[in-house]
Each structure stands twice: as structure tokens, then as C-alpha cells.
Amino acid sequence: MGTPLTIAELAQRLGLSTCTVSRAMNNTPNSRISTATRNRVLAEIQASGYRPNLSAQALINGKTHVVGVMIIDSNNPFSGGFIHAMPEFQATVGSARGSMASVAQHKGTKK
């Protein structure tokens, strides 16, 4: 498996600017991208298996879309219910918004 395809490489393959490819991918309103160009970009994305770099997007937007939860006592009924609800959150709300959920358990220290 090689290195992931970047938006710049995708644009170069298509003979378009990175701005045009980005606007076509995001279906930016009032961008004046023709339907033919948008379809060409989407077809190349599908054919090449291009996937946006989520780390780069987080740096640009200042948002990671990651929900992190630290559980101290998983034996607590509230905590247990919360842990069991996280996969459902990820499957419904999280994936619709492009978010990821992560749960960690901390054993804590005895005093």
C-alpha cells in the first residue's frame, strides 16, 4: 500500500486547481463549478479511492470532531450505561456528523 493520495495530486490528475477540486467535493454553494466538472471530480475520487486527510482538516478548521470520555468507575450504573450508549452514538449521530467517539477507563489511585 502506497502513500495516500493528496488533494493536490488528485487535482493534478484532473488538470484542475486544488480549490476547484475542494469546491466540487464539498458542493460549495455559488462556486460556479459546472455539473460536468463536479461529476468528473467525484468519479476520480471513486476510482482512485481518495479519502480526505482528517488530521489536515482538523488543523485547518480547528475542530477534530472527536468525542472523548474518561470513565473512572465503570461499575457505576451511570457509567456503564454511558459506555454502552457510545457505539449507538457513533453509529447514528457520530457518523452523520463525521465524528468519532472514544472511551477510556481510568482505574484511579487509592488514597
C-alpha positions in Angstrom: 0.0 0.0 0.0 1.5 3.4 -1.1 1.1 6.8 0.5 -2.4 8.2 0.4 -3.4 10.4 -2.5 -3.5 14.1 -1.6 -6.0 16.6 -2.9 -3.1 18.3 -4.8 -2.3 15.0 -6.6 -6.0 14.5 -7.3 -6.2 18.0 -8.8 -3.1 17.4 -10.9 -4.6 14.2 -12.3 -7.7 16.1 -13.3 -5.9 19.1 -14.6 -7.7 21.3 -12.1 -6.8 23.6 -9.2 -7.0 22.3 -5.6 -9.6 25.0 -5.0 -11.8 23.6 -7.8 -11.5 20.1 -6.6 -12.3 21.1 -3.0 -15.3 23.1 -4.1 -16.5 20.2 -6.2 -16.1 17.7 -3.4 -17.8 19.9 -0.9 -20.5 21.0 -3.3 -19.8 24.6 -2.3 -22.8 26.9 -3.0 -22.2 29.7 -5.6 -18.8 28.2 -6.6 -19.7 28.2 -10.3 -18.4 24.7 -10.7 -20.1 23.0 -13.7 -22.0 19.8 -13.1 -19.7 18.1 -15.6 -16.6 19.1 -13.6 -18.1 18.1 -10.3 -19.1 14.7 -11.8 -15.5 14.3 -13.2 -14.0 15.0 -9.7 -16.4 12.7 -8.0 -15.7 9.9 -10.5 -12.0 10.3 -10.0 -12.5 10.2 -6.2 -14.4 7.0 -6.5 -11.9 5.4 -9.0 -8.8 6.4 -7.0 -10.2 5.6 -3.5 -9.2 9.2 -2.4 -10.0 9.9 1.2 -9.7 13.3 2.8 -6.9 13.7 5.4 -8.9 14.2 8.6 -5.8 15.5 10.5 -5.2 18.2 7.9 -8.9 19.1 8.1 -8.7 19.4 11.9 -5.7 21.7 11.6 -7.4 24.0 9.1 -10.8 24.0 10.8 -9.7 23.9 14.4 -12.1 21.0 15.0 -11.3 17.3 15.4 -14.9 16.0 15.7 -13.7 13.6 18.3 -15.8 13.0 21.4 -13.6 11.7 24.2 -15.0 10.3 27.5 -12.9 9.3 30.5 -14.7 6.9 32.9 -13.3 6.5 36.4 -15.6 3.8 37.7 -17.1 1.5 35.1 -19.0 -0.3 37.9 -21.2 2.8 38.4 -24.6 2.2 36.8 -24.5 5.6 35.1 -21.0 5.0 33.7 -21.9 1.5 32.4 -25.0 2.8 30.6 -23.0 5.6 29.2 -20.3 3.2 27.9 -22.9 1.0 26.3 -24.6 4.1 24.6 -21.3 5.2 22.9 -21.4 2.7 20.0 -25.0 3.7 19.2 -24.0 7.4 19.3 -21.1 6.7 16.9 -23.4 4.7 14.5 -26.1 7.4 14.4 -25.1 10.9 15.4 -21.3 10.5 15.1 -21.2 9.1 11.6 -23.8 11.6 10.3 -21.7 14.5 11.6 -18.3 12.9 10.8 -17.5 12.5 14.4 -15.6 9.7 16.2 -16.2 8.5 19.8 -13.6 7.3 22.1 -14.0 5.9 25.6 -11.1 5.3 28.1 -11.3 3.8 31.6 -9.1 5.1 34.4 -8.6 2.8 37.4 -7.7 5.8 39.6 -5.4 5.7 42.6 -6.3 4.7 46.1 -5.7 7.3 48.9 
